[in-house]
Amino acid sequence: MSSSTSKPMGGGASGDRVSVSKSSSGAKEKIPLSTHLIAGGVAGLSEAIVCHPLDTIKVRMQLSKSRKLKGLKPLGFFATGRQIAARETPLGLYKGLGAVISGIVPKMAIRFASFEMYKGWLSSPDGKINPSATFLAGLGAGATEAVAVVTPMEVIKIRLQAQQHSLADPLDIPRYRNAAHAAFTIVREEGFTTLYRGVSLTALRQATNQGVNFTAYQQFKKWAMDFQPIYKESNSLPSWQTMILGLISGAMGPFSNAPIDTIKTRIQKASHVPGETAMSRLVMVTTDMFKNEGAKAFYKGITPRVLRVAPGQAIVFTVYERVKKMIDYAKGSNLGAEYEE
């Protein structure tokens, strides 16, 4: 019979832990990557389906300029959502979902694998890792997933979300019909490199997100353990507590990099302009926003973004834990991996 001992390991968006079982010989047995891939993919899919409308509202708020130019007050979170549902049907809130779903599994896999790799490089010889090293490993994982998956996925997603057409009118034909058509059209008309527009800002956003989330969650959990010694032996908090910690740590990332995300969205939505460089595009978008919309424009969409990211971490944790246990049971495994957001 194997006994399970917990050890910090990588995984989700904000400071997860995966326990490793110890076999009868005393050797630590790592959780198979296939378990992370399947459970992480299902968890990411669940989060996307539940939270994607909030992301669509966030993107529309970040792209909104017409009302400001007309001297009108910008629409808020709920008003933007109502407007999308009224003009484009409730399904309009799910524009770009296909692009997100297509990137969920590789995104999760890269996040798990890269965080573990960077953490291994930064840990001490005895396997321990301090908060600074955890933050650096999170930065690396976020940057890696941004370059490999997130940037092209978001360029396609934002182009789809920006289309203000009614899904109820068959004659209202959009430029991009779905994620695959959007990718094909962008590459054909603007070149493959357009899919990587804003990659530096996306990497910076993802890096700060993962760095803050991993570090904050680990520290919050340490404080919770110190306050409740009863849970120290098992090194595991009740699910409702980990979900609360995930909500808090998950909300910290968006507040730390909201201006980066807004500028990135504007850049990725715009079509390619011949002769324009990444730096000139960044300067132009930033200057235009500040001059015509003011400093507050850099925080457009912060409410739906926080409302999407924070509960998203709780959803990922809950679904991952359930699916992982089902996989372990199906395999007849005694691995007690625990994924905590």
N, C-alpha and C positions, 0 to 999 in steps of 0.2 A: 504494500500500500504506500502510495506516495503522499508526502505532506507538502502543503503549499506555503511558500514564503513569498512575501511581496517585495518587489524591487522596482524602483522608478524606471520606466521605459517610455519610449516615444509612442506617438499615435495621433491623437486628435488635435483639434484646433487650439486648445488652451490648457496645456499642462496635464496631460493624461498620465496614468500610471498603468502598467501592465504587470501583473504578478507572474512570476515564473515558478513552475512546480519543481520540487526537488525529488528526484527518484530515490529508490531504496539504496542506491549506491552513493547517494549524496551529491550526484552531479546535477547541475541546474539544467533544466530542459526549456529551451526557448519556444515561445508560441510560434506555430507555423505561419509564414507570411500569407498563405492562402486564407487563413482564418481572418487576418487583418483585412485582406482584400474583400472578401465576401461580406463580412459584418460591416466594415467601413463603407463599402459601396451601398449597401442597403440603408445604413444610417444616413449617409449623405443624400441619397435619393429621397428619403423621408423628410429630411430637413428642407431640401429644395422644394418639394411639393407643398409643404406647409408654409414656408416663409417666402417663396418667390414673389408673391404679390407685393410684399413690402419692399423688395428690391426694385421692382418695376416702378413703384411710386417714388422711391429714392432717386432713381435715374431720371424720371420726368422732372422732379423738383430741381435736380442739379442742372438739367438742360434748359430749364425755363428762363426765357429772357424777354419774351414779347410783352408780358404784362408790365414789367418794369419800364420798358421803353414807352409804354402808353401812359405811364404815370399811375398805374393801378398797383394795388398791394398784391404781392405774390401769393398764390394759393398755398394753404397749409397742407398738412399731411392728409387729413380726412377729406378735405375739399378736392385735393388732387386725385385721391382714390375714387371718390364719387364721380368726378368728371370722366375718368378713364372708363369706369363701368357704364356710365350713361352713354358716352359717345361710341365706345368700342365693344360693348357688352362686357360682362364680368370676366369672360375668357381673355380679354385684353390685358388683364393683370398678369396673365401667364405668358405673355410674349417673351421669347428668348429662353423659355424653360428647356427646350430641346438642346440648346447649346450648353446649358448648365449640366444637364443629366449626362450628356456625352463625355463630360470631363470629370465627373465625380469620382469614378473608380480610379483612374490614373492619378488624379489629384490626391486622393486618400493614400494610395500606395506610395507615392513619392514623398508625401509628408511623413508617413510612418518610417520609411526606410532612411530618408535623409536625416531626420532628426536623430534616429538611433546611431547613424554613422558619425554625425558631428558630435553627438554626446559622448560616443566612445573615444573620439580623438581628444576631447576636452576633459574627460574624467581623470581622476587621480589613479595611481597604480592599484589602489584597493577598491576601485569601482565607484567611489563616491564622487559627486559632482556638486559644486557650489552654485548659488543663484546666478552669479555672473556668467559662469560657463553655460548654465541652462538658458540664459537669455541669448547668448551667442549662438547656441545650437538652434534655438527657435528662430533667430534671425536667418541663419543659414537655410533652415528647412523652408521658411516662408519665401526666401529669394529663389530657392531651387524650384519650388512648385510654380512660382510665378513665371519663370522662364520656360519651364517645360510644358505647362498646361494652361495656367490661369489667363495669361495675356491673350492668346488667340481666342480662347473661350469667351472672354469678356468683350473683345472687339465685336465678335459675332452677336453676342447677347445684347449689347448696347445698341447696335444697329437695328436689331429686331424690336427692342423695347421702345426705341425712339420713333417708330412708325405709328402715326396716329390715324389708323384706318379702322373701320368698323368690321368686325368679324361676322356680323349679321348680314352684311350687304355683299352678295356675290360679285357685284359689279365694281366694288371698291377693291381693286387689285393692288397690293403693296409691291414695292420694289423687291423686297426679299420675302419669299414665300415661307421658308423655314430655315433651320440652322444650316443644313447641307447646301441649300440654294444660296444662302447668304455667303457662306464660305467660298463657294464656286464663283459667285459674282464678284466678290471683293478681290479674289486672286486674279480673275480674268481682266477686270477693269482697272484695278489699282496696283496689282502686283502682290506677290507673296509677302513681302516685307510689311505690307499694311496690317497683316494679322498680328504683327509685333509692335504696332504703334503704341507708344506709352509704356513699353516694357520696363524702362527704368523706374518710372513712377509706380507701376504695378508691383515690381520687385520690392521697392521701398515700402509700399503699403503692406504687402504680405509679410515682409520681414518684420516690420514693427508690430503687426498684428500678432504673429506667432511668438515673437520675443516677449511682448507684454503678456500675452495670454498664458504661455507656459510658465513664466516666472511668477506672475500674480497668483495663478492657481496653486502652484507648489507652495508658495509662502502662506496663502490662506489656509491650505490644508494643514500645514505645519502648526499654525496657530490654533486651528480647530482641534488637532490632536493634543496639543499642550493643555488646552482648556478642558478636554474630555479624556483623561488618561485611560478610561475604560476601553477605548478603541485603539490604544497604542499597540497592544499585543498582536492584534490582527492586522494593524496598519491599514484599516479600511473603515471609512465613515459610512453611515446609512445613506441610501440613495438620495433621500430628500435633501440631505446636507450637501452632497456633492453637486446636486443640481443647482442649489442656491449659490454655491461657490462658483459654479460654471457660469451662471447668469451674471454675477458680479465681474468676474475676470473677463468674460466675453464682451462686456460693455466697455471695458477700459481701452481695448484696441481701437475702435472707431473714434473715440474722443482724442486719441493720441495722434491720429493721422487724417482727420476729416478734410483739411485743405488739399492734401495729396490726392485723396480719392475723387474729390470734385474736379480738380484740374485734369486728372487722368480720364475721367468720364467725358469731359468736353473734347479732349484731344482724340480719344478713340472714336467718338461719334462723327467727327469731321472727316470729309473726304480728302483724298490725297491732293496736294497742290505741288505741281512741278517746281523743282528748285528749292523747296522748303526743307530745312534741316530740323532735326529733333529739337535742338536748342532754340532755334528761331521760333518754332511752333510753341514750345513751352513758354518762352518770353511773351509771345503775342497773346496767347490765351490768358496767361496770368495778368498781364497788363490790362487787357480788355475787360476782364472780370472786375478788377479793382477800380478801374476808371469809370466804367458804366454801371456797375452794380454794387460797388462798395465792399468793404471787408466781410460783411455778413454773408455775401454770396459764397464764400469759401466753405461755409458750414451748411449750405443747402442740403437737405436730405438727411441731416444727422439723426433726426427722430426715427424715420423708418429704418435707417441703417442700424441703429442701436437696437430697435425693436426686432430686427431680423437676426442680427448676429448673436445677441445675448440669449434669447430663448432657443436659437438654433443650436447652441452648444448643449443645452439641456436635452433637446430632442436627439441629437447625435449620441449623447451618452446613454440615454434610455434605450434607444433602438439598438445601438451597438451591443450593449450588455445582454439584451434579450437574444439577439441573433447569435452572438458568440456562444452563449450557453446552449442554444439549440444545436450549434455546430459541434460543440464539445460532446454533447450527449449523443449526437448521431455518430460521432467517431468513437464513442466509448472512451473518451479521454477524461483524465482527471485534472487537466489543466484548468486552473482557476483564474484565467486572465480577467483582469478588471480594467475597463476603460473608463476613465473619469475625466469629464470636461472641466 
